[in-house]
Amino acid sequence: MDEECIEKVFIFKFPTCTTDQEYSLEIPIKIPYQGSIKELVHRIMQSFKLPCYVEIDLLNSLESGIKEWTLQFHDDKAEKLISAVKNGDLYVEEIIKKWEKLYKETTSEYAEPIGTTDEELFAAAYHRLVHSPSLEPILQAEHKFGKDVTEVITMRDKDYEHLTEKQTEEMRSAVEKLETGSTEKSINDMAGRHFEEQSLLQGHWGSKVDALKLEQRRQYRNWIMRMLEEQQTNMVPTPVESPLVPLPPLYPNFNDTLQSDEKSTSDYQQLEESFTIHLGSQMKQMHNIRILTGDVLDFCRTKNCDSESADPTPQRLQTALGLYSNDLCGLVLLSDNHLGSYTGVTKELISISQLTTEFHFPPIDEQLEKIREDVKDAVAWRQVHHKEDSDLQQTKKSTSSKTLQMGDVFITRHSNLAQVHAVFHMVVNDKLRSGDINSRHPAILGLRNILKTACCNDVTTLTIPVLLVHEMTEDMTVAWCTKRAELVFKCVKGFMIEMASWGGAELKNLQFLVPKGMSEEVFGTLATMLPSIFRVSNPLVFKATSTPQTPKK
């Protein structure tokens, strides 16, 4: 829509250096002026071949004139609108409709949806195919693609290891010869060269892995859509073709047996107890509660089969069937606030996720990069919000940081993990290992936000680290474990009762994960505590006698 404008004549007069004669320019200008004033001055100077000494005066005069005319233009326009409102000549409803139309045409957030997006079409196609006889070939294709990526990553890791060994030996030899010819400068130059070699190798293999995953994603998605079209057209019960066509020669033949990155858990006994509980004051809801020991990343790792095997693991079946359903699986992962440099369990999760191609969601590194950008706005909002409350001096001081705080949660989505669709990354630090926390601690409030988000987004299975740590340490005594577990049990129970009023899906399965390595005695104490805190379903026992009796549990 072209804005209303008026035309003004700009007059500029300037004298000459040699005579008293005065020159005058008349230039028509549309107000409000939409262009650059400096550019207009340059065009005037070139067109009329004006002397250079008048350029500054011309710029100042033109800026002043345009500013004055623009202000007068808007004042006159406002006066006309005010007069029209007073006289009843202005129809407000028409203006509102006009603004609404312009808003929808220019702002994508409020625009009318135009058809179905490609992501929605692919999601619908995949969901329909995995609940049909096409499930088996889909899982086999994903398994084959995953093995191809794992082969390349294994070769990459071997190259890294070989280069590191070579550089270590070279540096050791140079340091030993420091007194016989080597200098500090030569050693520093060698260290710089080693860093450059590492960077080049990392870029070389990174581009290979990315290219392979992009090609696999393209083939896989095209194959899914083609398979659905064939089934709808020809009523073919199973797909005829396969996406497993030869890929570009990104890597040579690799016939060695793949070595799994899984951590051995055979050194620790697997302990587990399950209960069925009812929660609620009037309308009671049934939940399955489970407490078990293990590594938190075991819920993410997909056990690799032999390189000659083409059969996917059962965990992939569970993930595929529930991917676009109302029964999603979530996992609470305790992370740090270093979004720029990932360490610890978050770094391991990234490595596990990158072993196979992500066909449905953005890769985990892209999701974390998006979160890193969004955190800036969230932290800025938090700082402004707390500045408005003068009573929260301590809180305001703690939120002056530009990073996430304890109890904050960010979420990543996955389709290539073993038993997890959504990972809730809750930020914690070493202070959480102390025993003096209560129900208002930021980590406990973070669990509440996680349960609420899970309830509102169809996550019906959730795994929570019951001690709010992933590993056992020597300072975790029996009393400490019991006190921490009791606090988490009671708070989670309260959140689940509160959850009934939030709406959304029910949390059908709740798993409390205990770090591996816990003794049987301590685990038995926690397992005994759980049914005493939650309401466990017990049957009523009746005795057939001749005299009426009150039923007892």
Secondary structure, DSSP 4 states (H G I P E B T S, - for coil): -PPP-EEEEEEEEEE-SSSS-EEEEEEEEEES--S-HHHHHHHHHHHHT--GGGHHHHHHHHHHHHHHHHHHHHHHHHHHHHHHHHHT---HHHHHHHHHHHHHHH-GGGSPP-S--HHHHHHHHHHHHHTSTTHHHHHHHHHHHHHHHHHHHHHHHHHHHHHHHHHHHHHHHHHHTGGGT--HHHHHHHHHHHHHHHHHHHHHHHHHHHHHHHHHHHHHHHHHHHHHHHHHHH--SS-S--S-PPPP--S----SPPPP-PPP-TTS---EEEEEEEE-SSS-EEEEEEEEEE-GGGGTPPPP--TT--PPPHHHHHHHHHTTSS-EEEEEEEE-S-SSS--HHHHHHHHHHTTS--SSS--HHHHHHHHHHHHHHHHHHHHHHHHT-TT-HHHHHHT-SSS--TT-EEEEE-SSSSS-SEEEEEE--GGGGSS---TTSHHHHHHHHHHHHHHHTTEEEEEEETTS-SS--TT--HHHHHHHHHHHHHHHHHHHHHHTTT-S----EEEEEEETT--HHHHHHHHHHHHHHTTB----B----SS----B-
